[in-house]
């Protein structure tokens, strides 16, 4: 069965889930690492829209959490767990692409404080989260 073009990432997620994290494939996240943060670029696809016709806020929180997890793993070498996640939604995402960036805010102990922010393709801040992570050093 051929998937419609805009849903090819769903097909990729279903076929590659053992090689990659399913949600990264499903949400079509392009993860990259800079010197001081992790970035995830993703398309605003109506497949992820809620009943209000905008990108699901729950998925935005998920994207920020996933991006923070990638950054924590990249910098510490070990897995972590989100202890607390506080999110503010500033504007709806309805088209184009968006970018999430995650970074540490401080603390070099096993509890790390992090933030993630999502901007639309016009560089307008759309959502932001702060989180406390438990990460083994």
HELIX and SHEET records of a PDB file:
HELIX    1   1 UNK A    5  UNK A    7  5                                   3    
HELIX    2   2 UNK A    8  UNK A   16  1                                   9    
HELIX    3   3 UNK A   22  UNK A   26  1                                   5    
HELIX    4   4 UNK A   46  UNK A   48  5                                   3    
HELIX    5   5 UNK A   57  UNK A   76  1                                  20    
SHEET    1   A 6 UNK A  30  UNK A  33  0                                        
SHEET    2   A 6 UNK A  38  UNK A  43 -1                                        
SHEET    3   A 6 UNK A  97  UNK A 106 -1                                        
SHEET    4   A 6 UNK A 111  UNK A 120 -1                                        
SHEET    5   A 6 UNK A 125  UNK A 135 -1                                        
SHEET    6   A 6 UNK A  80  UNK A  89 -1                                        
END                                                                             
